[in-house]
Amino acid sequence: SRMAVLSVMNSGEAMVMKLRTGEYFTQEVFRSLKRNNWMSFASVGTVAVSLFVLGVFLILVLNMNRLAATLESQVQISVYLQDDLKQADREDLQQDIAHMQGIDSIRYVSRDEAKARLADRLGDQKYLLDALGDKNPLPDSFELTVVHPDMVETAAKAIEHMNGVESAKYGQDVVEHLFDITRLMRIFGVALMVLLAGATIFIISNTIRLTVFARRKEIAIMKYVGATDWFIRWPFIMEGMALGFGGALIATLVLRTSYSAITNQIYQSFMFLPLIPQYPFLTNLTILLIVLGMIIGALGSAISLKKFMKV
């Protein structure tokens, strides 16, 4: 019908208008970037440095979290027995501990085995044990593992109060210190990123402000002929997003190359160190930084337009 034909024609015209508008916005972005090439370069560089620093802290914190979680899962309790404990009492104590809730495994380590282990750890300096002669100051002990790392502290304290137990020790202090360092790095990284993001937004907003100032007469004419505020805003916001995207792209390329090289180097010396695998970690990091860079760029543009254009 005639109405259907008119509807299709109107839809086609609307599509052509949108394409022309998009083409106009793109041309304006490239024209502005070329006009303010030095300020654009400074904006891209600032975004790149800011996001690179953020990426470094993210990589460090996430890898330290992974290392701490791995160490925590491998924590075992060493239960040292009293010297005068009889064999029957020791076997009863072993059964009592084995039936405790949360205990995964228990193994008896005699003082002779403990001395042999110490000699192996001393390596070339095991001659120091010769001064002891036939004496062995090391106690008999149990080595325990728990079902979940959170149970280590509770189990150790409970076992320490049992008859025949001298003390119960575990390596939780190392893990807790590692988590403390990770927490401090996270706080420091966030604070530094906020400062760098502020500097980036300031530079990008000044870059956009120069563009707005150079085109102030053109903008006034566009408003007189009926251009909407968003029609005027979009080229500048897209310019800010382009600056943020460029900086993020540089930062991610450097981070990906550096992380790949460093992990390959580390694995040559420390094969079993639990680093985060490159994939899909680097892909997710790239997406995060690019999105963040474009948001920072758009925010810098919006601030500049709000203060300067008053539209």
C-alpha positions as a printed Julia matrix, in Angstrom:
311×3 Matrix{Float64}:
  0.0     0.0    0.0
  0.92    3.67  -0.31
  1.28    4.06   3.49
  3.65    1.11   3.67
  5.8     2.56   0.9
  5.91    5.94   2.64
  6.85    4.23   5.92
  9.73    2.38   4.26
 10.91    5.61   2.61
 10.82    7.47   5.92
 12.75    4.68   7.63
 15.34    4.78   4.86
 15.72    8.54   5.17
 16.1     8.25   8.95
 18.81    5.62   8.47
 20.66    7.84   5.98
 20.45   10.78   8.41
 21.88    8.66  11.22
 24.74    7.52   9.0
 25.49   11.1    7.94
 25.35   12.24  11.57
 27.74    9.48  12.62
 30.07   10.37   9.75
 29.97   14.04  10.8
 30.79   13.15  14.42
 33.72   10.96  13.31
 35.11   13.67  11.02
 34.86   16.23  13.8
 36.76   13.96  16.19
 39.66   13.41  13.77
 39.72   17.12  12.85
 39.9    18.14  16.52
 42.6    15.58  17.35
 44.71   16.84  14.44
 44.19   20.48  15.4
 45.28   19.94  19.03
 47.87   17.27  18.34
 50.23   18.14  21.22
 47.49   18.32  23.84
 46.0    15.12  22.45
 49.4    13.45  22.73
 49.7    14.62  26.36
 46.22   13.31  27.15
 46.91    9.91  25.61
 50.23    9.7   27.44
 48.67   10.58  30.79
 45.93    7.99  30.35
 48.54    5.4   29.36
 50.7     6.08  32.46
 47.7     6.1   34.8
 46.27    2.84  33.49
 49.7     1.22  33.34
 50.23    1.96  37.04
 46.74    0.64  37.81
 47.45   -2.5   35.78
 50.75   -3.11  37.6
 49.06   -2.87  41.0
 46.2    -5.12  39.88
 48.65   -7.75  38.66
 50.71   -7.59  41.88
 47.71   -7.71  44.22
 45.92  -10.52  42.36
 49.1   -12.63  42.17
 49.84  -12.08  45.86
 46.27  -13.07  46.71
 46.74  -16.24  44.69
 50.08  -16.96  46.4
 48.59  -16.37  49.86
 45.62  -18.63  49.1
 47.97  -21.37  47.88
 50.17  -21.11  50.98
 47.11  -21.07  53.21
 45.76  -24.25  51.63
 49.11  -25.96  52.32
 49.4   -24.89  55.96
 49.85  -27.84  58.32
 49.87  -28.05  62.12
 52.9   -29.45  63.92
 51.89  -30.92  67.31
 54.91  -31.39  69.61
 54.51  -34.06  72.3
 55.75  -34.08  75.87
 58.95  -36.04  76.41
 57.51  -38.31  79.12
 54.47  -39.39  77.08
 54.07  -43.17  76.94
 53.48  -44.99  73.67
 49.95  -46.12  74.65
 49.01  -42.57  75.61
 50.49  -41.26  72.4
 48.44  -43.71  70.31
 45.28  -42.73  72.21
 46.06  -39.06  71.64
 46.59  -39.73  67.93
 43.18  -41.41  67.72
 41.49  -38.53  69.58
 43.01  -35.94  67.24
 42.18  -37.99  64.14
 38.49  -38.05  65.14
 38.31  -34.28  65.67
 36.06  -32.36  63.3
 37.95  -30.74  60.43
 41.09  -32.92  60.66
 41.98  -34.31  57.24
 45.1   -36.37  58.03
 47.52  -37.04  60.87
 51.0   -38.52  60.74
 53.37  -39.45  63.56
 56.95  -38.15  63.25
 59.46  -39.67  65.69
 62.31  -37.62  67.11
 64.8   -39.69  65.08
 62.94  -38.91  61.85
 62.78  -35.23  62.84
 66.56  -35.2   63.36
 67.14  -36.85  59.96
 64.92  -34.21  58.31
 66.86  -31.44  60.04
 70.13  -32.88  58.76
 68.77  -32.9   55.2
 67.69  -29.26  55.5
 71.07  -28.2   56.85
 72.78  -29.74  53.81
 76.51  -28.96  53.9
 76.16  -27.65  57.46
 74.73  -30.84  58.91
 78.06  -31.33  60.68
 76.64  -28.94  63.3
 74.51  -31.82  64.6
 77.63  -33.85  65.32
 78.16  -31.73  68.44
 75.02  -33.31  69.9
 76.51  -36.78  69.74
 73.87  -39.4   70.56
 71.6   -36.82  72.14
 68.44  -35.76  70.31
 66.74  -32.64  71.7
 63.91  -32.8   69.15
 60.5   -34.01  70.42
 58.14  -36.57  68.93
 55.35  -34.88  66.98
 52.27  -35.21  64.8
 51.84  -33.51  61.44
 48.23  -32.57  60.74
 46.36  -31.21  57.75
 42.85  -29.77  57.96
 39.89  -29.91  55.58
 39.72  -26.11  55.19
 42.4   -23.46  55.92
 40.0   -21.5   58.14
 40.03  -24.41  60.61
 43.8   -24.28  61.24
 43.79  -21.76  64.09
 40.79  -23.29  65.89
 42.18  -26.82  65.62
 45.66  -25.79  66.82
 44.29  -24.03  69.91
 42.05  -26.98  70.79
 44.85  -29.54  70.39
 47.3   -27.44  72.43
 45.11  -27.92  75.53
 45.01  -31.72  75.23
 46.93  -33.91  77.69
 50.35  -34.96  76.45
 50.73  -32.02  74.04
 53.6   -29.61  74.62
 52.62  -27.11  71.88
 50.91  -26.84  68.5
 52.46  -24.6   65.86
 51.4   -23.66  62.35
 52.63  -21.32  59.59
 49.58  -19.07  59.61
 51.69  -16.04  60.59
 53.4   -16.1   57.2
 50.07  -16.15  55.38
 48.62  -13.39  57.57
 51.63  -11.15  56.92
 51.26  -11.81  53.2
 47.61  -10.81  53.33
 48.55   -7.64  55.29
 51.05   -6.67  52.58
 48.44   -7.36  49.88
 45.89   -5.2   51.72
 48.34   -2.3   52.01
 49.25   -2.59  48.32
 45.55   -2.56  47.4
 44.91    0.6   49.45
 48.02    2.33  48.11
 47.17    1.31  44.55
 43.61    2.67  44.78
 44.82    5.97  46.27
 47.47    6.37  43.59
 44.99    5.51  40.86
 42.53    8.13  42.14
 45.27   10.78  41.97
 46.36    9.71  38.48
 42.74    9.54  37.28
 42.21   13.09  38.56
 45.26   14.31  36.66
 44.12   12.49  33.53
 40.61   13.96  33.69
 42.1    17.43  34.2
 44.36   17.17  31.12
 41.63   15.68  28.92
 39.14   18.35  30.02
 41.68   21.06  29.14
 42.25   19.44  25.73
 38.52   19.46  25.04
 38.23   23.01  26.42
 40.74   24.21  23.8
 38.65   22.6   21.08
 35.44   24.15  22.41
 37.07   27.58  22.63
 38.37   27.33  19.05
 34.9    26.42  17.8
 32.85   28.74  20.04
 31.46   30.77  17.1
 30.58   27.64  15.16
 28.82   26.22  18.24
 26.83   29.44  18.69
 25.68   29.33  15.05
 24.69   25.65  15.42
 22.55   26.53  18.44
 20.9    29.44  16.57
 19.84   27.14  13.72
 18.31   24.65  16.16
 21.02   22.06  16.87
 20.31   20.16  20.09
 22.68   20.23  23.04
 23.53   16.55  22.6
 24.24   17.03  18.89
 26.87   19.58  19.95
 28.15   17.49  22.87
 28.65   14.13  21.14
 31.74   15.0   19.01
 33.57   16.24  22.12
 32.57   13.22  24.22
 33.67   10.92  21.4
 36.96   12.79  21.25
 37.51   12.21  24.98
 36.65    8.53  24.56
 39.11    8.31  21.64
 41.87    9.82  23.8
 41.06    7.39  26.62
 40.99    4.45  24.23
 44.38    5.38  22.76
 46.0     5.65  26.18
 44.43    2.4   27.38
 45.61    0.6   24.26
 49.21    1.66  24.85
 49.03    0.69  28.55
 47.6    -2.77  27.83
 50.15   -3.51  25.1
 53.02   -2.68  27.47
 51.43   -4.64  30.33
 50.76   -7.73  28.21
 54.29   -7.77  26.82
 55.87   -7.18  30.24
 53.74   -9.77  32.07
 54.42  -12.44  29.44
 58.17  -11.8   29.56
 58.34  -11.67  33.37
 56.25  -14.82  33.92
 58.32  -16.77  31.4
 61.5   -15.63  33.15
 60.14  -16.52  36.62
 58.99  -19.97  35.52
 62.54  -20.77  34.38
 63.76  -20.43  37.99
 60.6   -21.03  40.06
 58.53  -23.5   38.08
 55.98  -24.14  40.85
 55.32  -20.53  41.82
 51.51  -20.11  41.57
 51.27  -17.12  39.21
 48.0   -16.31  37.44
 48.02  -17.9   33.93
 48.35  -15.39  31.11
 45.07  -16.44  29.5
 42.31  -15.42  30.01
 43.74  -13.08  32.67
 45.45  -10.7   30.22
 42.36  -10.6   27.99
 40.13   -9.64  30.93
 42.67   -7.06  32.08
 42.79   -5.54  28.58
 38.99   -5.21  28.43
 38.87   -3.66  31.92
 41.55   -1.04  31.2
 40.14   -0.08  27.8
 36.64    0.42  29.23
 38.08    2.39  32.15
 40.16    4.56  29.8
 37.12    5.41  27.67
 35.07    6.24  30.79
 37.81    8.56  32.07
 38.01   10.23  28.64
 34.23   10.72  28.43
 34.17   12.07  32.0
 36.92   14.6   31.22
 34.96   15.8   28.18
 31.7    16.06  30.12
 33.36   18.16  32.82
 34.87   20.5   30.24
 31.56   20.95  28.42
 29.64   21.56  31.61
 32.01   24.29  32.78
 32.65   25.98  29.47
 29.69   25.6   27.14
 26.92   26.13  29.69
 24.49   24.42  27.34
